[in-house]
Amino acid sequence: MRQADADAAVRAFVEGRRTALLRSAWLLCGNRDEAEDLVQSTLVKVVLGGRRLEYIDNLEAYARRTLVNTFIASRRRFWWREHAYGELPEGVQPLTGEDADTGLVVRAALARLGPKQRAVLVLRYWEDLSVSETAELLSMRENTVKSHALRGLAVLRAEMTEAFV
């Protein structure tokens, strides 16, 4: 594949999949600003990886794996313990009603999970990947994926029951 063709393929991928990656990153991080940073870091790695596009079988899987690995690596860093607090910028309208409450509870429950468990839930139930695809993407055994999913869903169910009963 010529370099110009590879560059065009990567550019088209970035333009077409950035929003989907941002949604997944937001579910992983629970914070829009951090999700945007995560997607930006991921896309930089994808663009740099595009130089060896002939060795990458599936650009979508490569980007998703890069996103998850970058997220998990970010949780290992010391600076993660810092928390920024502030007001919502003007013009941002928070959700109201039952949907907002449900979304807050789900995001809070996801935030309490470990990064690998959260990654499994996002990939399995948001990205709709199979157990084997998730296991391959995270370099885990299928039984480990099933275990993470089972425990993570139990936490989500308990949080939802506690919040809405």
DRENVO-56230 format. One line per 4 residues: their letters; for each residue x negated, y, z of N, C-alpha, C. Coordinates in nm, 2 decimals, padded with zeros to 4 digits. Layout:
% residues N
a = X Y Z X Y Z X Y Z ~ ...;
//
This chain:
% residues 165
mrqa = -00.09 -00.12 00.00 00.00 00.00 00.00 -00.09 00.12 00.00 ~ -00.06 00.22 -00.09 -00.14 00.34 -00.09 -00.11 00.42 00.03 ~ -00.20 00.51 00.06 -00.19 00.59 00.18 -00.07 00.69 00.17 ~ -00.05 00.74 00.05 00.06 00.83 00.03 00.19 00.76 00.05;
dada = 00.21 00.64 00.01 00.33 00.56 00.03 00.34 00.53 00.18 ~ 00.23 00.50 00.25 00.24 00.47 00.39 00.28 00.59 00.47 ~ 00.23 00.71 00.43 00.26 00.83 00.50 00.41 00.86 00.48 ~ 00.46 00.84 00.36 00.60 00.87 00.33 00.69 00.77 00.41;
avra = 00.65 00.64 00.42 00.73 00.55 00.50 00.73 00.58 00.64 ~ 00.62 00.62 00.70 00.62 00.66 00.84 00.70 00.79 00.86 ~ 00.69 00.89 00.77 00.77 01.01 00.78 00.92 00.98 00.78 ~ 00.96 00.90 00.69 01.10 00.86 00.68 01.15 00.79 00.80;
fveg = 01.06 00.70 00.86 01.10 00.63 00.98 01.11 00.73 01.10 ~ 01.02 00.82 01.11 01.03 00.92 01.22 01.15 01.00 01.21 ~ 01.18 01.05 01.09 01.30 01.13 01.07 01.43 01.05 01.10 ~ 01.43 00.93 01.06 01.55 00.85 01.08 01.57 00.79 01.21;
rrta = 01.47 00.76 01.29 01.48 00.69 01.41 01.45 00.77 01.54 ~ 01.41 00.89 01.52 01.37 00.97 01.64 01.49 00.98 01.74 ~ 01.61 01.00 01.69 01.72 01.02 01.78 01.75 00.89 01.86 ~ 01.74 00.77 01.79 01.77 00.64 01.86 01.66 00.62 01.96;
llrs = 01.53 00.65 01.93 01.43 00.63 02.02 01.45 00.72 02.14 ~ 01.50 00.84 02.12 01.52 00.94 02.23 01.63 00.89 02.32 ~ 01.73 00.83 02.27 01.84 00.77 02.35 01.78 00.66 02.44 ~ 01.70 00.57 02.38 01.65 00.46 02.46 01.55 00.51 02.57;
awll = 01.47 00.61 02.53 01.37 00.67 02.62 01.45 00.74 02.74 ~ 01.56 00.80 02.71 01.64 00.87 02.81 01.69 00.77 02.91 ~ 01.74 00.65 02.86 01.78 00.55 02.95 01.67 00.49 03.04 ~ 01.55 00.48 02.98 01.44 00.43 03.05 01.39 00.53 03.16;
cgnr = 01.39 00.66 03.12 01.33 00.76 03.21 01.44 00.82 03.31 ~ 01.56 00.84 03.26 01.66 00.90 03.33 01.65 01.05 03.34 ~ 01.56 01.11 03.25 01.54 01.25 03.25 01.51 01.29 03.11 ~ 01.58 01.39 03.06 01.57 01.43 02.92 01.43 01.48 02.88;
deae = 01.38 01.57 02.97 01.25 01.62 02.94 01.14 01.51 02.93 ~ 01.14 01.42 03.03 01.05 01.31 03.03 01.07 01.22 02.91 ~ 01.20 01.20 02.87 01.23 01.12 02.76 01.17 01.18 02.63 ~ 01.19 01.31 02.61 01.13 01.38 02.50 00.98 01.36 02.49;
dlvq = 00.91 01.38 02.61 00.77 01.36 02.61 00.73 01.22 02.57 ~ 00.81 01.12 02.62 00.78 00.98 02.59 00.80 00.95 02.44 ~ 00.90 01.00 02.38 00.92 00.98 02.24 00.81 01.05 02.16 ~ 00.77 01.17 02.20 00.67 01.24 02.13 00.54 01.16 02.14;
stlv = 00.50 01.11 02.25 00.38 01.02 02.27 00.39 00.90 02.18 ~ 00.51 00.84 02.18 00.53 00.72 02.10 00.52 00.75 01.95 ~ 00.58 00.86 01.91 00.57 00.89 01.77 00.43 00.93 01.72 ~ 00.35 00.99 01.81 00.21 01.01 01.78 00.14 00.88 01.75;
kvvl = 00.16 00.78 01.84 00.10 00.65 01.83 00.15 00.58 01.70 ~ 00.28 00.60 01.67 00.33 00.54 01.55 00.27 00.60 01.42 ~ 00.26 00.73 01.42 00.20 00.80 01.31 00.05 00.75 01.29 ~ -00.02 00.75 01.40 -00.16 00.70 01.40 -00.17 00.56 01.35;
ggrr = -00.07 00.48 01.40 -00.06 00.34 01.36 -00.02 00.32 01.21 ~ 00.04 00.42 01.16 00.08 00.42 01.02 -00.03 00.41 00.92 ~ -00.15 00.45 00.97 -00.27 00.43 00.88 -00.30 00.29 00.85 ~ -00.26 00.20 00.94 -00.28 00.06 00.92 -00.14 -00.01 00.89;
leyi = -00.06 00.05 00.82 00.08 00.01 00.80 00.08 -00.13 00.73 ~ -00.02 -00.16 00.65 -00.01 -00.29 00.59 -00.03 -00.41 00.68 ~ -00.07 -00.38 00.81 -00.09 -00.48 00.91 00.04 -00.49 01.00 ~ 00.12 -00.39 00.99 00.24 -00.38 01.08 00.36 -00.44 01.00;
dnle = 00.41 -00.55 01.05 00.52 -00.62 00.98 00.65 -00.54 00.99 ~ 00.68 -00.49 01.11 00.81 -00.43 01.13 00.79 -00.30 01.21 ~ 00.80 -00.19 01.14 00.77 -00.06 01.20 00.87 -00.03 01.31 ~ 00.99 -00.07 01.30 01.09 -00.05 01.41 01.05 -00.12 01.54;
ayar = 01.01 -00.24 01.53 00.97 -00.32 01.64 00.84 -00.26 01.70 ~ 00.75 -00.22 01.61 00.62 -00.16 01.66 00.65 -00.03 01.74 ~ 00.75 00.05 01.69 00.78 00.18 01.76 00.85 00.15 01.89 ~ 00.94 00.05 01.90 01.01 00.02 02.02 00.91 -00.04 02.12;
rtlv = 00.82 -00.12 02.08 00.73 -00.18 02.17 00.63 -00.07 02.22 ~ 00.59 00.02 02.14 00.51 00.13 02.18 00.58 00.22 02.28 ~ 00.71 00.24 02.26 00.79 00.32 02.35 00.79 00.26 02.49 ~ 00.83 00.13 02.49 00.84 00.06 02.62 00.70 00.05 02.69;
ntfi = 00.60 00.02 02.62 00.46 00.01 02.68 00.41 00.14 02.73 ~ 00.44 00.25 02.66 00.41 00.38 02.70 00.48 00.42 02.83 ~ 00.61 00.38 02.83 00.69 00.41 02.95 00.64 00.34 03.07 ~ 00.61 00.21 03.06 00.56 00.13 03.17 00.42 00.18 03.21;
asrr = 00.34 00.21 03.12 00.21 00.27 03.16 00.22 00.40 03.23 ~ 00.32 00.48 03.20 00.34 00.61 03.26 00.38 00.59 03.41 ~ 00.44 00.48 03.44 00.48 00.46 03.58 00.37 00.41 03.67 ~ 00.26 00.38 03.61 00.14 00.33 03.68 00.05 00.45 03.73;
rfww = 00.08 00.57 03.67 -00.01 00.68 03.70 00.03 00.75 03.83 ~ -00.07 00.80 03.89 -00.05 00.87 04.02 00.04 00.99 04.01 ~ 00.03 01.07 03.90 00.11 01.19 03.89 00.26 01.17 03.89 ~ 00.30 01.04 03.87 00.44 01.01 03.86 00.51 01.04 04.00;
reha = 00.43 01.05 04.11 00.49 01.07 04.24 00.54 01.22 04.25 ~ 00.49 01.30 04.17 00.54 01.44 04.17 00.68 01.45 04.11 ~ 00.76 01.54 04.17 00.89 01.56 04.12 00.92 01.71 04.10 ~ 00.97 01.75 03.99 01.00 01.88 03.96 01.15 01.91 03.99;
ygel = 01.18 02.02 04.05 01.31 02.05 04.08 01.34 02.19 04.02 ~ 01.46 02.21 03.98 01.50 02.34 03.93 01.65 02.34 03.89 ~ 01.69 02.45 03.84 01.83 02.47 03.80 01.85 02.43 03.66 ~ 01.97 02.40 03.62 02.00 02.37 03.48 01.98 02.50 03.40;
pegv = 01.93 02.49 03.28 01.92 02.61 03.20 02.06 02.66 03.16 ~ 02.06 02.79 03.13 02.19 02.84 03.09 02.24 02.78 02.95 ~ 02.36 02.76 02.94 02.42 02.70 02.82 02.43 02.55 02.83 ~ 02.38 02.49 02.93 02.40 02.34 02.94 02.52 02.32 03.02;
qplt = 02.61 02.25 02.96 02.74 02.22 03.02 02.74 02.07 03.07 ~ 02.74 02.05 03.20 02.74 01.92 03.26 02.87 01.85 03.22 ~ 02.86 01.72 03.21 02.98 01.64 03.19 03.07 01.65 03.31 ~ 03.20 01.64 03.29 03.29 01.64 03.41 03.38 01.52 03.40;
geda = 03.45 01.48 03.51 03.54 01.38 03.51 03.48 01.24 03.53 ~ 03.56 01.14 03.51 03.52 01.00 03.54 03.40 00.95 03.46 ~ 03.39 00.99 03.33 03.28 00.95 03.25 03.15 01.01 03.31 ~ 03.15 01.13 03.35 03.03 01.19 03.41 02.99 01.11 03.54;
dtgl = 03.09 01.08 03.62 03.06 01.00 03.74 03.00 00.86 03.71 ~ 03.06 00.80 03.61 03.01 00.66 03.58 02.87 00.68 03.52 ~ 02.84 00.77 03.44 02.71 00.79 03.38 02.61 00.82 03.49 ~ 02.64 00.90 03.59 02.55 00.94 03.70 02.52 00.81 03.78;
vvra = 02.62 00.73 03.81 02.60 00.61 03.89 02.51 00.52 03.81 ~ 02.53 00.50 03.68 02.45 00.40 03.60 02.31 00.45 03.60 ~ 02.29 00.58 03.57 02.15 00.63 03.56 02.08 00.63 03.69 ~ 02.15 00.65 03.80 02.09 00.64 03.94 02.05 00.50 03.97;
alar = 02.14 00.40 03.93 02.10 00.26 03.95 01.98 00.22 03.87 ~ 01.98 00.27 03.74 01.87 00.23 03.65 01.74 00.29 03.71 ~ 01.75 00.41 03.77 01.63 00.47 03.83 01.57 00.40 03.94 ~ 01.66 00.32 04.01 01.61 00.24 04.13 01.54 00.11 04.09;
lgpk = 01.56 00.07 03.96 01.49 -00.05 03.92 01.35 -00.02 03.88 ~ 01.27 -00.13 03.88 01.13 -00.12 03.84 01.12 -00.10 03.69 ~ 01.01 -00.05 03.64 01.00 -00.02 03.50 01.03 -00.13 03.41 ~ 00.97 -00.25 03.44 00.99 -00.37 03.35 01.14 -00.41 03.35;
qrav = 01.20 -00.41 03.47 01.34 -00.46 03.48 01.43 -00.36 03.41 ~ 01.40 -00.23 03.42 01.47 -00.13 03.35 01.45 -00.14 03.20 ~ 01.33 -00.17 03.15 01.30 -00.19 03.01 01.38 -00.31 02.96 ~ 01.39 -00.42 03.04 01.47 -00.54 02.99 01.61 -00.50 02.97;
lvlr = 01.67 -00.43 03.07 01.81 -00.39 03.06 01.84 -00.30 02.94 ~ 01.75 -00.21 02.92 01.77 -00.11 02.81 01.76 -00.19 02.67 ~ 01.66 -00.27 02.66 01.64 -00.35 02.54 01.75 -00.45 02.51 ~ 01.79 -00.52 02.62 01.89 -00.62 02.60 02.03 -00.56 02.58;
ywed = 02.07 -00.46 02.65 02.21 -00.42 02.65 02.23 -00.28 02.58 ~ 02.13 -00.21 02.56 02.14 -00.08 02.49 02.10 -00.10 02.35 ~ 01.98 -00.16 02.33 01.92 -00.19 02.20 01.98 -00.31 02.14 ~ 02.05 -00.39 02.22 02.12 -00.51 02.17 02.02 -00.62 02.11;
lsvs = 01.91 -00.63 02.18 01.81 -00.73 02.14 01.84 -00.87 02.21 ~ 01.81 -00.97 02.14 01.82 -01.10 02.20 01.72 -01.13 02.31 ~ 01.74 -01.23 02.39 01.64 -01.27 02.49 01.50 -01.29 02.43 ~ 01.50 -01.36 02.32 01.37 -01.39 02.26 01.30 -01.27 02.20;
etae = 01.38 -01.18 02.14 01.33 -01.06 02.09 01.27 -00.97 02.20 ~ 01.35 -00.96 02.31 01.30 -00.88 02.42 01.18 -00.94 02.48 ~ 01.17 -01.07 02.50 01.05 -01.14 02.55 00.93 -01.11 02.47 ~ 00.95 -01.12 02.34 00.84 -01.10 02.25 00.79 -00.95 02.25;
llsm = 00.88 -00.86 02.26 00.85 -00.72 02.26 00.78 -00.68 02.39 ~ 00.82 -00.74 02.50 00.76 -00.71 02.63 00.64 -00.80 02.67 ~ 00.61 -00.90 02.58 00.51 -01.00 02.61 00.54 -01.07 02.74 ~ 00.66 -01.12 02.75 00.71 -01.19 02.87 00.76 -01.33 02.82;
rent = 00.78 -01.42 02.92 00.85 -01.54 02.88 01.00 -01.52 02.88 ~ 01.07 -01.59 02.81 01.22 -01.58 02.80 01.28 -01.59 02.94 ~ 01.23 -01.68 03.02 01.29 -01.70 03.16 01.27 -01.57 03.24 ~ 01.16 -01.51 03.22 01.13 -01.38 03.30 01.23 -01.27 03.25;
vksh = 01.25 -01.27 03.12 01.35 -01.17 03.07 01.49 -01.20 03.13 ~ 01.53 -01.32 03.13 01.66 -01.36 03.19 01.66 -01.32 03.34 ~ 01.56 -01.35 03.41 01.55 -01.32 03.55 01.56 -01.17 03.58 ~ 01.49 -01.09 03.50 01.49 -00.94 03.52 01.63 -00.89 03.48;
alrg = 01.69 -00.95 03.38 01.83 -00.90 03.34 01.93 -00.94 03.45 ~ 01.92 -01.06 03.50 02.02 -01.10 03.60 02.01 -01.02 03.73 ~ 01.88 -00.99 03.78 01.87 -00.91 03.90 01.90 -00.77 03.87 ~ 01.87 -00.71 03.76 01.90 -00.58 03.72 02.05 -00.55 03.71;
lavl = 02.12 -00.65 03.65 02.27 -00.64 03.64 02.33 -00.65 03.78 ~ 02.28 -00.73 03.87 02.33 -00.74 04.00 02.32 -00.61 04.07 ~ 02.21 -00.54 04.06 02.19 -00.41 04.12 02.29 -00.31 04.06 ~ 02.31 -00.31 03.93 02.41 -00.22 03.86 02.55 -00.25 03.91;
raem = 02.58 -00.38 03.92 02.72 -00.41 03.96 02.74 -00.36 04.11 ~ 02.64 -00.39 04.19 02.66 -00.34 04.33 02.67 -00.19 04.34 ~ 02.59 -00.12 04.27 02.60 00.03 04.27 02.74 00.07 04.22 ~ 02.79 00.01 04.11 02.92 00.05 04.05 03.03 00.02 04.15;
teaf = 03.02 -00.10 04.22 03.12 -00.14 04.31 03.13 -00.04 04.43 ~ 03.01 -00.01 04.48 03.00 00.08 04.60 03.05 00.22 04.56 ~ 03.02 00.26 04.44 03.05 00.40 04.40 03.20 00.42 04.37 ~ 03.27 00.31 04.32 03.40 00.33 04.27 03.51 00.25 04.35;
v = 03.47 00.19 04.46 03.57 00.12 04.54 03.61 00.20 04.66;
//
